[in-house]
Amino acid sequence: MKRKIKIVAVALSITMALGCLFACKKASDDKGTVISEFVGKDNSANHVDDSIAVANKYFLKDGKTDYKIVLPVNASDREVEAKEELVEFFKQATGVTLSTVTDAGLSHSDEAKYISIGETSLVSEAGVTVPYAEFGSDGYKIESRGDSVFLLGGEGDGTLYSVYHFLNKLVDYKFYSIDEIYYRENVREIPYLRFAIREIPDFAQRMLGLYEPQANYDYKTRLRVDKHGEQWAFGSHSHFKILPKETYYDKHPDWYSPAGTQLCLTNEEMRKQFVENVKELVASLPNIKYMSLGAQDLNVFCECDNCKAAIAQYGTPSAVDMRFVNAVARDIKAWLDETQPGRDLTFVALSYFQTLTPPAHKNEDGEWVPNDPSVVAEPNVAVQIAPLHANYSYEFHTPENQETADALDGWSAVTDNITVWSYSANFWNYSVNFAQWGTMATHYREYYSAGATVLFDQGAWNTPSVSFDAMRAYVQSQLMWNTALSYDELVAEFMQHYYHEAGDAMFEYYNVLKSYQEGIRQKYPKVMDANCYVDVINADYWSKGFLDQCMRIFDKAYAAIENSDPLMYETLYTRIKIESLSTTFLILNLYTAYYTTAQLTTMIDEFELYANMHGIMWWRETSTESYSIANLVAGWREKI
Ligand SMILES: [Zn+2]
């Protein structure tokens, strides 16, 4: 394992309107582990590795290599970045700096020893075929021809990601966190492999709503996720941004619902102005690929007579919404064909609140079918499902989450272009772990099986937290790539690599917490389910005995790292301490009577020190002074 070298900080800008959200049950075993009964779509064709070892051939032998990297003469920025990552980590593992040449004047032969990155001239010469349409933006292949190996993928990040996979095969490279990257060290010999790898992520676009990966370019890139909002205009609610009330309401009150809280989507005159405004936006935003056309963040729909009649005719408010979005998308498509032919732009309808229920129903054979041909999504229309009111302690395909299961299944009859905005934190309290551990992997499989191509999972997005941020970022990014992976196995692997000697103790903490939370959830159903807005600060839920048990486990973790070298000790101690603040938070809120003033002062000082060190700004989603860490700490001090 290695500390990371440079951190490229990128200003955080989650520009989307937020404020949605939430969290699931099922048969459990005696440890509280949820056992999945959901059988999803087979994803094995996305993740193929038929590479085989070849005897007596080497990439590296006695610390030397004959291999050179080959880049296209006009390499793209991404191809250059891919090369740089390969050179850097290969060197760290082996001490050898791979040299790089361009493809100018090179030719392929069975004996040539090249690592070809991206679309070099050698690719076609060697007969490597590239199914770019299948790869999408981020899929890739790694293939051998003769003694050379070819790494290449989709135009987005595919080629870059192929390098990380290649490094994993050569030196066991694995990225766990921005400051925890594993690879073998002092490697002197790497046998040649005949590569036959094909990787296509289960979700074409993957976005983590977690603070640090969003803020740090290297972090999100090496986790193989995109920054939220990259390539998007508006993340969700956009109607009043496109047609502001300040500008239009006085002259055209009928463009809005009678209460003035939403647009009136059956008003054709309004729609024409809406299209004109969208054209202006599209022209001014040349790099966006998605534009959300979503209603305001209120659980109401236009209640005018025309809208009521349209809902009665087409079955659901979402049908009226889809007819509107389709009409806008058709107009913009016709205009783009004239003005910017070939521009790739998708309009995203929002399935949320009034439009969560899909414009589809089950026929006599039990298959979902669209309510009307006019609600079937145009090719340039996607639907974003945001299951704010799902119970994330349960799988979706259970009676508790019928509405969400119906949304996923019904919408997939209307479009094969589904995007999902999912939730994975209690937004009223980031300091307590969100107990979605037994169900998250299944949720991702349910999204994938419904045909979702984009997944954004909103957790503690506006601040670092004390609820396993680094572990969640790793595990979720892995599951977004391959939904067949096991949540618990990924956690176990992460704990060993991230906490080193304290890995067993921290995995014990995870398991004890998980099983305790499953227990209180069953004791206080609904209240303690993984729910995005729930007040969990209550002594009924968190026994003093349990919190003491957690503290004893942290003591074990500290003891386990005692023999680490000083720098490593400091790093590991801080990592453990950050997670322990979740327990400290509950003690300082619920059990101060058990401690002396001096003990409490020490706990508060420590909480403040490490929270500040970790850059934690807020303990809940609302970024106002009253929920700042400074205010929280001041309140505790006042009480003692
Ligand atoms: Zn209306």
Residues whose N, C-alpha, C, O or C-beta is under 5 A from the ligand:
A	BS01	ZN	C264 L265 T266 C302 C304 C307
